[in-house]
Amino acid sequence: MKTTEEELITACKNNDSEAFKQIYDMYAPKMMGVCMRYMHNRVEAEDILQDSFIKVYLNIKRYRGEGSFEGWIRRIVINVAINKLRNDAKKELKLIDDEELKNIKDNEYSDMNNDVEYKYSAQQMLNAIQKLSNMNRAVFNLAEIEGYSYKEIAEQLNTSESTARSTLSRAKSILKAILEKQSK
């Protein structure tokens, strides 16, 4: 039984399936949390988790040890989730256009982070996030949870920075309404 992450990675690169099982057992619970933030339900999240770990298994030889291994896995999970959302939601991509963007005031939603941070439990937040549309949920997660810039979000989702910004504003507004409704 391998003990360190580095030993496990080396063993996996040498096709040791037991070492990969240890990596899976080590990281799957945390990555399931990432999947749940992007998908509507547990079944979809489990599918993303499995697809992601298949990609990890098939591509582990490409991992060069730059940055954290957990971060490398997380990036794969996010990419698999975004690709699934993109493929499933082509009809749902009704994003705010640039004309609507002019009507949104940046500070209108700026107090949301402070409100949400203290008023709601993690489970309440997760439940509310899962009620967002696929695109709103993806943009919210990429920006607020993963810390991506508008430029990075736009590249991930093949859209403009202004669309990413306006979609995040809409997602925050909807999320705030969902949370307020739940708390009444």
Stockholm file with secondary structure:
# STOCKHOLM 1.0

chainA/1-184         MKTTEEELITACKNNDSEAFKQIYDMYAPKMMGVCMRYMHNRVEAEDILQDSFIKVYLNIKRYRGEGSFEGWIRRIVINVAINKLRNDAKKELKLIDDEELKNIKDNEYSDMNNDVEYKYSAQQMLNAIQKLSNMNRAVFNLAEIEGYSYKEIAEQLNTSESTARSTLSRAKSILKAILEKQSK
#=GR chainA/1-184 SS CCCSHHHHHHHHHTTCHHHHHHHHHHHHHHHHHHHHHHSSSHHHHHHHHHHHHHHHHHHGGGCCSCSCHHHHHHHHHHHHHHHHHHHHCGGGCCCCCHHHHTTCCGGGGTTHHHHHHHHSCHHHHHHHHHTSCHHHHHHHIIIIISCCCHHHHHHHHTSCHHHHHHHHHHHHHHHHHHHHHHHC
#=GC SS_cons         CCCSHHHHHHHHHTTCHHHHHHHHHHHHHHHHHHHHHHSSSHHHHHHHHHHHHHHHHHHGGGCCSCSCHHHHHHHHHHHHHHHHHHHHCGGGCCCCCHHHHTTCCGGGGTTHHHHHHHHSCHHHHHHHHHTSCHHHHHHHIIIIISCCCHHHHHHHHTSCHHHHHHHHHHHHHHHHHHHHHHHC
//
